[in-house]
Amino acid sequence: MDDDVESSWKLFESDPACLIVDDLYSLDSASLAALQPLHALVFLFKWVAGADEKGGASGSYDDEFPGFFMRQVVNNACATIAVLNGLFNIPDADVGEQLAQLQEFSNGMDAETRGDIFTSSDWLRTQHNSLIPPSAISLANLGLPKTSEDAYHFVVYLPHLGAVYELDGLKRAPMNHGAYPESGEGWAAKAREVIEQRISTYPPGSIHFNLLAIRGDPLPSLRAQLQATGDGPMAEVYQEQIRIEEDKRAAWAFENSLRRHNHLGLIHSLLIGLAQASPASYDKAVENAKAKYKERKEKAKKDGTWEE
């Protein structure tokens, strides 16, 4: 594989296991309340060239934003940049020694230089790319015609100094979307309003979105509450919540271990073994696969989600 491919940032999957954040399926009050303390919302959407840069909202650029912000200066790094733009604006967040060193080194620099510093980090790029499944097949340098694909982009929404900000690495500065009330849902209500305004700029029924939550680790609090309640009536509730959190993290670890492994060799060997052991079974498996693909294709065409 050529040096350009090896040194590039690879396309990232929108999955909570990759980013170690929580998936959100709704913006309703109950869903947001269940994730408290909620620090930031990472939003994935279909990027459309020439679209309203305010995303349908009434925000304005804050060129004097006092928090942390870095711009995206390389392709495919928007997921990592969105998460880091969120993390570095959370007071007292433990980001680890290596990220803290990069943050300290970039202090006082402009957003574009800061983006250069972070995306030039071999360590950070390696961590990012480690969660992209490896491939034994490279199509680079084959001179194949390039096909156009939909582009997707990550941004982060967070509270800062009494206002909700949108930090988008493709924009020149953070966007201030206005103040939020301290009572009730607080900043989450304002963020929901802004995100819903962005979604409303797409055709009705569009599903090209994903929402992830950056929140405080609930395990220390849950364990402290369990210890404090002893054998009280809430003990079983806390134990169940702890179990759910631990199971989720175990699932994340398993999913990421699968992402780091190349399964093509295993699949190839299994197909060869099946063909040698039972040619008839192999032929039947191939025909079944073709039939399932055709069925899924027809269903997708009927639903309007098929793209040639």
Secondary structure, DSSP 8 states (H G I E B T S, - for coil): --HHHHTS-------HHHHT-EEES--SHHHHHTT-SEEEEEEEEEE-TT--TTTTS--EE-TT--S------STT-HHHHHHHHHHTTSTT----HHHHHHHHHHTT--HHHHHHHHHT-HHHHHHHHTTS---S---TTS--------EEEEEEEEEETTEEEEE-TTSSS-EEEEE--SSTTTHHHHHHHHHHHHHTTS-TT---EEEEEEE--SHHHHHHHHHHHTTSTTHHHHHHHHHHHHHHHHHHHHHHHHHTS--HHHHHHHHHHHHHH-HHHHHHHHHHHHHHHHHHHHHHHHHT----
